[in-house]
């Protein structure tokens, strides 16, 4: 069956969307801000239809944590 849906916390939502859409060919299918200073973008792979949610939490968001970085959450420095 494979991966259907996953989420990644990012430091810069625009750079992350650019990476996944321009370099990996994913399509942005939804963008929302359910709570203040939170941005969630849902991307979809055109071939497998797998979905990826990119999550950004700004300093005013209740989920913001200055000690966490994109690197510590994903094990990669790609989203810096």
ZIDA-V456755 format. One record per helix or strand of 3 or more residues. SS is the DSSP state (hx for helix, st for strand). FROM is the first residue (numbers start at 1). TO is the last residue. Records with the same first field share a line. If there is no record, write none. Layout:
SS = FROM-TO  FROM-TO
This chain:
st = 5-9  27-32  38-44  51-57
hx = 13-23  70-74
